[in-house]
Each structure stands twice: as C-alpha cells, then as structure tokens.
C-alpha cells in the first residue's frame, strides 16, 4: 500500500487558526451546475456507491449506465434548474452557512475549533470533498477531527457512506488524526425543540390548522429501500421516534399527523407510506389543508424545494386539496444552530478546544532542538 506524503513537520509550530481540533460538517452532495452534463457526473458518482444502492454491482452497473444516467440526467437537470440560486445549489449554500454559523456558536461558548463543511458526492470544483478537507486539516496542524453528518437519523445509506469516505482517506494516511463520529441525533431535545419552533412559527404566519376539520400535519422523511429495514438499518425506527417526539411537543394526537417517505427510486419496495400517494389520498378523502415538514433534512435542497414544495404541492391541489403549506428546513434557524452547537460540544468533550498555549509550544521546540532535532 502507498501512503500519502505527510505535511512537513516542524517542532513547536503553531497550528493554523491557533486550534488543534476541527469539526467537519458533512452533507450529501450536489451537481456543479443544473445541466445535463453535470447531472450525469453527479448521478453516476452518487448512485455508484454500494451504500446507496445494494444491488449486485454487475447488474446495477448496466441499469445505472444504460438506463438511469442517459435518461434521467436531463430531467434531473431541469428540476435542479427550478430551484438553483445565485450562489448555486441551495443545499451547498445552506450547508456552508451552517458551518460558518456553527463556528461562531462554538466560539461564543469558549471553544477554539475550526469548522468546515464537505460533500460526500462532489467533483470538488464547487464543493469540497471529505478527503480534501481532511487533507487541509492535516496541513494546518489539526490533530483531532469530529465528523458531523447532516443526517439526524442514522442510515447505512447516508451516515455510513460519510464514514466510509473518512475511513478510505485514513487508509492512505501515515499519521491519522484522532477521529470521532456523530452517528445520530434524531431524539436530541434541542433538535426536537428547533423543529417544534419552526412549525409554530409557520402556524403564526399561516394560522394553526383546524384539526377538527381534518387538517393534517405531514412529516415527510427521505425514503430508503424496505430491504434495508429488514437487514437491520435503524433509520425507519428513528424517523418514527423523531415524528412522535415532535408530535408530542406540538400537542398532536396520532390522528392529526402522518409520517411518510419520499424520493423513491426504481421499482423495488421502499419504506411506506409514500408521500405523494398519501397526500393525494388525503385530498380525495376531503382533507382541505396539509402542512408539510421534512424533519430528516437540516438544509433545504432538491428533495424539499422541488419534490415537496412543487411536485407534492401540485399533486395535492390537483386532487382536490385547497391549502398546502410547506414548512422550510431548519437552515440557519437560531434554535437549530443552538442545538447543533450543543450536540457538537457533547461529542467534543474531553478534547482540547482552547487556544494553543504558545509558551508551551516554544518550550517543546527548545527541548526538541536540545535533543538534536533539525527543525
């Protein structure tokens, strides 16, 4: 095995930003642009990950490269174009903002740490990759890294895919920094409170649903193949726990909300009930208003802004529904950043997160030089 060349080591050299600990906020990924060519590259990379699609590689290679990439790229590009912002993909924009704000929240709490973001699937031209950011941390003298996925509910298709990339990077590195991983925070009290406040904020704007008149709160989570559940993936249970805790915080009973799963791919059976068919059934049964929140997404992106707020909205209204309120993701919400800061601090516990002692560094360097160190 060939290992990467290590950054030059200098005794007593202060780390960049005067910090030796870092946090890497990791999200799914995004194409470089809303074009067919960019989507071909993105879909090929994303859907080639065996964590994402657990189908025998030979069979899936044919399906992916012979059917999905050639026929889906153009359509996906149009969807991305419908939500693309001046600064690029909303997912990229919000993830970058969250990383910067988290740095500030941790600083106000007295922690001197470096916080950056990375994408699991990216060309590296627009968004940094996990490996690129880890390389930068090493070059800057960071010796401890907390990996913080942007997924509240653990799934092998998302959280574990992030960890795989960290492990793959570490397998090529001679001097590996201390690593910690945040697996889940689906039932964190601060996260649930942030979700509750986001719902109540929208109710202040749009009026509270009339649950006596069959109005409904729909909690839509990203779907995964049902087979993953039977193979031991905890995602399904954690989604339902998040939903139950949010409903309890809002004072809702089980008849006033529904849990659904969106973004199904292919013909295999995925977690049910599916979001779009569910809202169509609700509209046809006489439900006139639904409010939709996506608790599994911390940042707005294609799955929320286009799939939910456009496609599912249209499906509901065209089936007889009258009022559709989309509740935005937590994004830069202060209650959410406070919760994310608390979650991060819990996992940083025991690590040095204060400014480096420059006097101690100088002493270390002097002692090393006395023992014959060249630098």
The 8 nearest C-alpha neighbors of each residue, nearest first, counted from 0:
[[1, 2, 171, 170, 3, 172, 173, 169],
 [2, 0, 3, 171, 172, 4, 173, 170],
 [3, 1, 171, 172, 173, 0, 4, 170],
 [2, 4, 172, 171, 5, 1, 173, 6],
 [5, 3, 2, 6, 173, 172, 7, 1],
 [4, 6, 3, 7, 173, 174, 172, 8],
 [7, 5, 138, 8, 4, 137, 139, 140],
 [8, 6, 5, 9, 138, 4, 10, 374],
 [9, 7, 6, 10, 374, 5, 12, 140],
 [10, 8, 374, 12, 11, 7, 364, 373],
 [11, 9, 364, 12, 374, 8, 367, 363],
 [10, 12, 364, 360, 361, 363, 13, 9],
 [11, 13, 9, 10, 14, 360, 364, 8],
 [14, 12, 11, 17, 15, 360, 357, 355],
 [15, 13, 140, 17, 139, 18, 16, 19],
 [14, 16, 139, 17, 140, 18, 13, 141],
 [15, 17, 18, 14, 113, 112, 139, 111],
 [16, 18, 14, 15, 355, 354, 13, 19],
 [19, 17, 16, 112, 20, 354, 111, 14],
 [18, 20, 141, 142, 140, 14, 143, 21],
 [21, 19, 143, 112, 141, 18, 144, 352],
 [22, 20, 113, 144, 112, 114, 143, 145],
 [21, 23, 145, 114, 144, 146, 113, 24],
 [22, 24, 146, 115, 116, 147, 114, 25],
 [25, 23, 116, 147, 148, 115, 117, 22],
 [26, 24, 148, 117, 118, 116, 149, 147],
 [27, 25, 118, 149, 28, 148, 119, 117],
 [28, 26, 119, 118, 120, 25, 29, 157],
 [29, 27, 120, 118, 119, 121, 26, 30],
 [28, 30, 121, 31, 88, 120, 41, 91],
 [31, 29, 41, 32, 37, 38, 121, 33],
 [32, 30, 125, 37, 29, 124, 33, 122],
 [31, 33, 30, 34, 37, 87, 88, 38],
 [34, 32, 76, 80, 79, 37, 77, 30],
 [35, 33, 76, 37, 36, 32, 38, 73],
 [34, 36, 73, 38, 72, 76, 37, 39],
 [37, 35, 39, 38, 34, 40, 72, 73],
 [36, 38, 34, 40, 39, 35, 30, 32],
 [39, 37, 41, 35, 72, 40, 36, 42],
 [38, 40, 36, 42, 37, 72, 41, 68],
 [41, 39, 43, 37, 38, 42, 44, 36],
 [40, 42, 38, 44, 30, 43, 39, 45],
 [43, 41, 45, 39, 44, 46, 40, 38],
 [42, 44, 40, 41, 46, 45, 47, 39],
 [43, 45, 47, 41, 42, 46, 40, 120],
 [46, 44, 42, 47, 43, 120, 48, 41],
 [45, 47, 48, 43, 42, 44, 51, 52],
 [48, 46, 44, 45, 43, 49, 52, 51],
 [47, 49, 50, 46, 51, 45, 52, 44],
 [50, 48, 52, 51, 53, 47, 54, 46],
 [51, 49, 156, 48, 52, 160, 155, 53],
 [52, 50, 156, 49, 48, 46, 53, 157],
 [51, 53, 49, 50, 54, 46, 48, 47],
 [54, 52, 49, 50, 51, 55, 56, 48],
 [53, 55, 52, 59, 56, 58, 49, 57],
 [56, 54, 58, 57, 59, 53, 60, 49],
 [55, 57, 59, 58, 60, 54, 49, 53],
 [58, 56, 60, 59, 55, 61, 54, 62],
 [59, 57, 60, 61, 56, 55, 62, 54],
 [58, 60, 62, 56, 61, 57, 63, 54],
 [61, 59, 63, 57, 58, 62, 56, 64],
 [60, 62, 65, 59, 64, 58, 63, 57],
 [63, 61, 59, 66, 65, 60, 64, 67],
 [64, 62, 67, 60, 61, 66, 65, 59],
 [65, 63, 61, 68, 62, 66, 60, 67],
 [64, 66, 61, 62, 63, 67, 69, 68],
 [65, 67, 62, 63, 69, 64, 70, 68],
 [68, 66, 63, 71, 70, 69, 64, 62],
 [67, 69, 64, 71, 72, 39, 70, 63],
 [70, 68, 67, 66, 71, 72, 65, 64],
 [69, 71, 67, 68, 66, 72, 73, 74],
 [72, 70, 67, 74, 68, 73, 69, 75],
 [73, 71, 75, 38, 35, 39, 68, 74],
 [72, 74, 35, 76, 75, 71, 77, 70],
 [73, 75, 77, 71, 76, 72, 78, 70],
 [76, 74, 78, 72, 77, 73, 71, 79],
 [75, 77, 33, 34, 73, 79, 74, 78],
 [78, 76, 80, 74, 75, 79, 81, 73],
 [77, 79, 75, 81, 80, 76, 74, 305],
 [80, 78, 76, 33, 81, 77, 82, 83],
 [79, 81, 77, 33, 83, 78, 82, 76],
 [80, 82, 78, 79, 83, 77, 305, 76],
 [83, 81, 80, 79, 84, 305, 304, 301],
 [84, 82, 80, 88, 87, 79, 81, 89],
 [85, 83, 87, 86, 88, 82, 89, 80],
 [86, 84, 87, 83, 88, 89, 92, 82],
 [85, 87, 84, 92, 88, 89, 83, 91],
 [88, 86, 84, 85, 83, 89, 92, 91],
 [87, 89, 91, 83, 90, 84, 92, 29],
 [90, 88, 92, 300, 91, 93, 87, 299],
 [91, 89, 300, 93, 88, 92, 299, 298],
 [90, 92, 88, 94, 89, 93, 95, 29],
 [91, 93, 89, 95, 90, 94, 96, 88],
 [92, 94, 96, 90, 95, 91, 298, 330],
 [95, 93, 97, 91, 96, 92, 90, 98],
 [94, 96, 98, 92, 93, 97, 91, 116],
 [97, 95, 93, 99, 94, 98, 100, 92],
 [96, 98, 100, 94, 95, 99, 101, 93],
 [99, 97, 101, 95, 96, 100, 115, 116],
 [100, 98, 102, 96, 97, 101, 95, 103],
 [99, 101, 103, 97, 102, 98, 96, 104],
 [100, 102, 104, 98, 103, 99, 97, 105],
 [101, 103, 99, 105, 100, 114, 104, 106],
 [104, 102, 106, 100, 101, 105, 107, 99],
 [103, 105, 101, 107, 106, 102, 100, 340],
 [104, 106, 108, 102, 110, 107, 103, 101],
 [107, 105, 110, 103, 109, 108, 104, 111],
 [106, 108, 104, 109, 105, 103, 110, 102],
 [109, 107, 105, 106, 110, 104, 103, 340],
 [110, 108, 106, 107, 105, 111, 353, 352],
 [109, 111, 106, 352, 105, 353, 108, 112],
 [112, 110, 353, 352, 354, 18, 106, 109],
 [113, 111, 21, 20, 18, 110, 352, 114],
 [112, 114, 21, 22, 20, 115, 18, 102],
 [115, 113, 22, 102, 21, 98, 23, 112],
 [116, 114, 23, 98, 24, 22, 113, 117],
 [115, 117, 24, 23, 25, 98, 95, 94],
 [118, 116, 25, 127, 128, 129, 24, 26],
 [119, 117, 28, 26, 128, 120, 27, 25],
 [118, 120, 27, 28, 161, 26, 128, 129],
 [121, 119, 28, 118, 45, 27, 44, 29],
 [122, 120, 123, 28, 118, 128, 126, 29],
 [123, 121, 124, 120, 125, 126, 31, 128],
 [122, 124, 127, 126, 121, 125, 128, 131],
 [123, 125, 122, 126, 31, 127, 121, 128],
 [124, 126, 123, 31, 127, 122, 121, 30],
 [125, 127, 123, 124, 121, 118, 128, 117],
 [128, 126, 123, 117, 118, 131, 132, 129],
 [127, 129, 117, 131, 118, 130, 123, 121],
 [128, 130, 117, 132, 131, 133, 118, 119],
 [131, 129, 133, 128, 132, 168, 134, 165],
 [132, 130, 134, 128, 133, 129, 127, 135],
 [131, 133, 135, 134, 129, 130, 136, 128],
 [132, 134, 136, 130, 135, 131, 129, 137],
 [135, 133, 131, 137, 132, 136, 130, 138],
 [136, 134, 132, 138, 133, 137, 139, 131],
 [135, 137, 133, 141, 139, 134, 138, 132],
 [138, 136, 134, 140, 141, 139, 135, 133],
 [137, 139, 135, 136, 140, 6, 134, 141],
 [140, 138, 15, 136, 137, 14, 141, 135],
 [139, 141, 14, 137, 138, 142, 19, 136],
 [142, 140, 19, 136, 137, 20, 139, 143],
 [141, 143, 176, 19, 177, 140, 20, 144],
 [144, 142, 177, 20, 176, 141, 178, 21],
 [145, 143, 21, 178, 22, 20, 177, 146],
 [144, 146, 22, 179, 180, 178, 23, 147],
 [147, 145, 180, 23, 179, 22, 181, 144],
 [146, 148, 24, 181, 23, 25, 145, 180],
 [149, 147, 25, 150, 24, 26, 158, 146],
 [148, 150, 26, 25, 151, 147, 297, 24],
 [149, 151, 148, 152, 295, 158, 153, 296],
 [152, 150, 185, 184, 183, 295, 149, 153],
 [153, 151, 185, 183, 150, 237, 234, 238],
 [154, 152, 183, 234, 158, 182, 151, 233],
 [155, 153, 234, 156, 157, 158, 232, 233],
 [154, 156, 159, 157, 158, 50, 160, 232],
 [157, 155, 51, 50, 154, 160, 159, 158],
 [156, 158, 160, 154, 155, 159, 161, 51],
 [159, 157, 161, 160, 154, 153, 155, 148],
 [158, 160, 155, 162, 161, 157, 163, 156],
 [159, 161, 163, 157, 158, 162, 50, 156],
 [162, 160, 159, 158, 164, 163, 119, 157],
 [161, 163, 159, 165, 164, 160, 166, 158],
 [164, 162, 160, 166, 161, 165, 167, 159],
 [163, 165, 167, 162, 161, 166, 168, 160],
 [164, 166, 162, 168, 163, 167, 169, 161],
 [165, 167, 169, 163, 168, 164, 170, 162],
 [168, 166, 164, 170, 165, 169, 163, 171],
 [167, 169, 165, 166, 170, 171, 130, 164],
 [168, 170, 166, 172, 171, 167, 165, 175],
 [171, 169, 167, 168, 172, 166, 2, 173],
 [172, 170, 2, 169, 168, 3, 173, 1],
 [173, 171, 169, 3, 2, 174, 170, 175],
 [172, 174, 2, 175, 171, 3, 5, 4],
 [175, 173, 172, 176, 5, 169, 137, 171],
 [176, 174, 172, 169, 173, 177, 142, 178],
 [177, 175, 142, 143, 178, 174, 144, 141],
 [176, 178, 143, 142, 144, 175, 179, 145],
 [179, 177, 144, 145, 143, 176, 180, 146],
 [180, 178, 145, 146, 144, 181, 177, 346],
 [179, 181, 146, 145, 182, 147, 178, 162],
 [180, 182, 147, 183, 146, 148, 179, 346],
 [181, 183, 180, 153, 158, 184, 148, 147],
 [184, 182, 151, 153, 152, 185, 181, 150],
 [183, 185, 151, 187, 186, 152, 182, 190],
 [184, 186, 151, 152, 241, 187, 183, 237],
 [187, 185, 184, 241, 188, 191, 240, 190],
 [186, 188, 184, 190, 189, 185, 191, 342],
 [187, 189, 191, 190, 192, 186, 338, 193],
 [190, 188, 338, 192, 191, 187, 193, 335],
 [189, 191, 193, 187, 192, 188, 338, 335],
 [190, 192, 194, 188, 193, 189, 245, 195],
 [191, 193, 195, 189, 194, 190, 188, 196],
 [192, 194, 335, 334, 190, 196, 191, 195],
 [195, 193, 191, 197, 192, 196, 190, 198],
 [194, 196, 192, 198, 193, 197, 191, 245],
 [197, 195, 199, 193, 198, 194, 200, 192],
 [196, 198, 200, 194, 195, 199, 193, 201],
 [199, 197, 195, 201, 200, 196, 202, 194],
 [198, 200, 202, 196, 201, 197, 203, 195],
 [201, 199, 197, 203, 198, 202, 196, 204],
 [202, 200, 204, 198, 203, 199, 205, 197],
 [201, 203, 206, 207, 199, 205, 204, 200],
 [204, 202, 200, 201, 206, 205, 199, 207],
 [203, 205, 201, 202, 206, 200, 207, 199],
 [206, 204, 202, 203, 201, 207, 324, 208],
 [207, 205, 202, 203, 204, 208, 201, 209],
 [206, 208, 202, 209, 205, 203, 199, 201],
 [209, 207, 214, 210, 206, 215, 288, 202],
 [210, 208, 212, 211, 214, 207, 213, 215],
 [209, 211, 214, 213, 212, 208, 255, 215],
 [212, 210, 209, 213, 214, 208, 255, 215],
 [211, 213, 210, 209, 214, 286, 287, 208],
 [214, 212, 210, 211, 286, 215, 209, 255],
 [215, 213, 210, 288, 209, 208, 212, 289],
 [216, 214, 289, 255, 256, 213, 217, 290],
 [215, 217, 256, 290, 289, 291, 255, 257],
 [218, 216, 291, 257, 256, 290, 258, 219],
 [219, 217, 258, 292, 293, 291, 257, 259],
 [218, 220, 259, 293, 260, 258, 217, 292],
 [221, 219, 260, 295, 293, 261, 222, 259],
 [222, 220, 261, 260, 262, 295, 219, 223],
 [221, 223, 260, 261, 270, 262, 263, 220],
 [222, 224, 269, 270, 225, 221, 227, 263],
 [225, 223, 269, 226, 227, 270, 268, 222],
 [226, 224, 269, 270, 227, 228, 268, 223],
 [225, 227, 229, 224, 228, 230, 269, 268],
 [228, 226, 230, 225, 229, 232, 224, 231],
 [229, 227, 232, 225, 231, 226, 230, 235],
 [228, 230, 226, 231, 227, 225, 232, 224],
 [231, 229, 227, 228, 232, 226, 225, 233],
 [232, 230, 228, 229, 233, 227, 226, 234],
 [231, 233, 228, 227, 234, 230, 154, 155],
 [234, 232, 236, 235, 231, 237, 154, 153],
 [233, 235, 154, 237, 153, 236, 232, 152],
 [236, 234, 238, 237, 233, 239, 228, 232],
 [237, 235, 239, 238, 234, 233, 240, 232],
 [236, 238, 240, 234, 239, 235, 152, 241],
 [239, 237, 241, 235, 240, 236, 234, 242],
 [238, 240, 242, 236, 237, 241, 243, 235],
 [239, 241, 237, 243, 242, 238, 244, 236],
 [242, 240, 238, 244, 239, 243, 185, 186],
 [243, 241, 239, 245, 240, 244, 246, 238],
 [242, 244, 240, 246, 245, 241, 239, 247],
 [245, 243, 247, 241, 246, 242, 240, 248],
 [246, 244, 248, 242, 247, 243, 191, 241],
 [245, 247, 251, 249, 243, 248, 244, 250],
 [246, 248, 250, 244, 249, 245, 251, 243],
 [247, 249, 245, 246, 250, 244, 195, 192],
 [250, 248, 246, 247, 251, 245, 195, 199],
 [249, 251, 247, 248, 246, 252, 245, 255],
 [252, 250, 246, 249, 247, 255, 253, 256],
 [251, 253, 254, 255, 250, 246, 256, 247],
 [254, 252, 255, 256, 251, 257, 246, 243],
 [255, 253, 252, 256, 257, 251, 215, 213],
 [256, 254, 215, 253, 252, 251, 210, 216],
 [257, 255, 216, 215, 217, 254, 253, 258],
 [258, 256, 217, 218, 259, 216, 255, 215],
 [257, 259, 218, 219, 217, 256, 242, 260],
 [258, 260, 219, 274, 272, 273, 218, 220],
 [261, 259, 222, 220, 273, 274, 219, 221],
 [260, 262, 221, 222, 274, 273, 263, 220],
 [263, 261, 222, 221, 264, 302, 260, 306],
 [262, 264, 261, 222, 269, 265, 223, 273],
 [265, 263, 262, 266, 267, 269, 224, 223],
 [266, 264, 267, 263, 268, 269, 67, 224],
 [265, 267, 268, 264, 263, 269, 224, 225],
 [268, 266, 265, 269, 224, 264, 225, 263],
 [267, 269, 225, 224, 266, 270, 226, 271],
 [270, 268, 224, 225, 223, 271, 267, 222],
 [271, 269, 225, 222, 224, 223, 260, 272],
 [272, 270, 273, 260, 269, 259, 222, 225],
 [271, 273, 259, 260, 274, 270, 277, 258],
 [274, 272, 260, 271, 259, 261, 276, 275],
 [275, 273, 259, 277, 261, 260, 276, 278],
 [274, 276, 277, 278, 311, 273, 279, 314],
 [277, 275, 279, 278, 274, 273, 280, 272],
 [278, 276, 280, 274, 275, 279, 273, 281],
 [279, 277, 281, 280, 275, 276, 315, 282],
 [278, 280, 276, 282, 315, 277, 281, 318],
 [281, 279, 283, 277, 278, 282, 284, 276],
 [280, 282, 278, 284, 286, 279, 283, 277],
 [283, 281, 320, 286, 279, 319, 285, 284],
 [282, 284, 280, 285, 281, 318, 319, 279],
 [285, 283, 281, 282, 286, 280, 279, 319],
 [284, 286, 282, 283, 287, 281, 319, 320],
 [285, 287, 282, 281, 213, 288, 284, 214],
 [286, 288, 320, 321, 285, 322, 282, 214],
 [289, 287, 322, 214, 323, 286, 321, 320],
 [288, 290, 215, 323, 216, 214, 291, 324],
 [289, 291, 324, 216, 325, 323, 217, 215],
 [292, 290, 217, 325, 326, 218, 216, 324],
 [291, 293, 326, 218, 294, 219, 217, 325],
 [292, 294, 219, 295, 220, 218, 296, 328],
 [295, 293, 296, 292, 220, 218, 219, 297],
 [296, 294, 220, 293, 151, 297, 150, 152],
 [295, 297, 298, 294, 293, 328, 299, 150],
 [296, 298, 329, 328, 330, 295, 149, 299],
 [299, 297, 330, 328, 296, 93, 90, 329],
 [298, 300, 328, 303, 90, 89, 304, 330],
 [299, 301, 90, 89, 303, 302, 304, 298],
 [300, 302, 305, 304, 303, 79, 306, 82],
 [303, 301, 306, 300, 305, 304, 307, 262],
 [304, 302, 307, 301, 300, 306, 305, 299],
 [303, 305, 308, 301, 300, 307, 302, 306],
 [306, 304, 309, 301, 308, 303, 307, 302],
 [305, 307, 302, 310, 303, 309, 308, 304],
 [308, 306, 311, 303, 309, 305, 310, 304],
 [307, 309, 304, 312, 305, 325, 306, 303],
 [310, 308, 305, 312, 307, 306, 311, 313],
 [311, 309, 306, 313, 312, 307, 314, 308],
 [310, 312, 307, 314, 313, 275, 309, 315],
 [311, 313, 309, 315, 310, 308, 314, 323],
 [314, 312, 310, 316, 311, 315, 317, 309],
 [313, 315, 311, 317, 312, 316, 279, 318],
 [316, 314, 320, 312, 318, 279, 313, 317],
 [315, 317, 320, 313, 318, 319, 314, 321],
 [316, 318, 314, 315, 319, 313, 320, 279],
 [319, 317, 315, 316, 282, 279, 320, 283],
 [320, 318, 282, 316, 317, 283, 321, 315],
 [321, 319, 316, 287, 282, 315, 318, 322],
 [320, 322, 287, 316, 288, 319, 323, 315],
 [323, 321, 288, 287, 320, 289, 324, 316],
 [324, 322, 289, 288, 290, 312, 325, 321],
 [325, 323, 290, 291, 326, 289, 322, 288],
 [324, 326, 291, 290, 308, 327, 292, 323],
 [325, 327, 292, 291, 324, 201, 328, 198],
 [328, 326, 325, 329, 299, 292, 330, 293],
 [327, 329, 299, 298, 330, 297, 296, 326],
 [328, 330, 297, 332, 331, 335, 298, 327],
 [329, 331, 298, 328, 332, 93, 297, 299],
 [332, 330, 329, 97, 333, 336, 96, 335],
 [333, 331, 335, 329, 334, 330, 336, 193],
 [332, 334, 336, 335, 337, 331, 193, 338],
 [335, 333, 193, 337, 336, 332, 338, 192],
 [334, 336, 338, 193, 332, 337, 333, 339],
 [337, 335, 339, 333, 338, 334, 340, 332],
 [336, 338, 340, 334, 335, 339, 333, 341],
 [337, 339, 189, 335, 341, 336, 340, 190],
 [340, 338, 336, 342, 341, 337, 335, 343],
 [339, 341, 343, 337, 338, 342, 336, 344],
 [342, 340, 338, 344, 343, 339, 345, 337],
 [343, 341, 339, 345, 340, 344, 338, 346],
 [344, 342, 340, 346, 341, 345, 339, 347],
 [343, 345, 347, 341, 346, 342, 340, 348],
 [346, 344, 342, 348, 343, 347, 341, 340],
 [345, 347, 343, 344, 348, 342, 181, 145],
 [346, 348, 344, 345, 350, 343, 349, 145],
 [349, 347, 345, 346, 350, 344, 351, 343],
 [348, 350, 347, 351, 346, 352, 345, 344],
 [349, 351, 348, 347, 352, 20, 143, 346],
 [352, 350, 353, 349, 20, 19, 347, 348],
 [353, 351, 110, 111, 112, 350, 20, 354],
 [352, 354, 111, 110, 351, 355, 18, 109],
 [353, 355, 111, 17, 18, 356, 352, 110],
 [354, 356, 17, 357, 18, 353, 13, 19],
 [355, 357, 359, 358, 360, 354, 353, 17],
 [358, 356, 360, 359, 355, 361, 13, 11],
 [357, 359, 361, 360, 356, 362, 363, 355],
 [360, 358, 362, 356, 357, 361, 363, 355],
 [361, 359, 11, 357, 363, 358, 362, 364],
 [360, 362, 364, 358, 363, 359, 11, 365],
 [361, 363, 359, 365, 360, 364, 366, 358],
 [364, 362, 360, 366, 361, 365, 11, 359],
 [363, 365, 11, 10, 361, 367, 362, 366],
 [364, 366, 362, 368, 367, 363, 361, 369],
 [365, 367, 369, 363, 368, 364, 362, 370],
 [368, 366, 364, 370, 369, 365, 372, 363],
 [367, 369, 372, 371, 365, 370, 366, 364],
 [370, 368, 366, 367, 371, 365, 372, 364],
 [371, 369, 367, 368, 372, 366, 365, 373],
 [370, 372, 368, 369, 373, 367, 374, 366],
 [371, 373, 368, 367, 374, 370, 369, 10],
 [372, 374, 371, 368, 367, 9, 10, 370],
 [373, 9, 372, 10, 368, 8, 367, 364]]
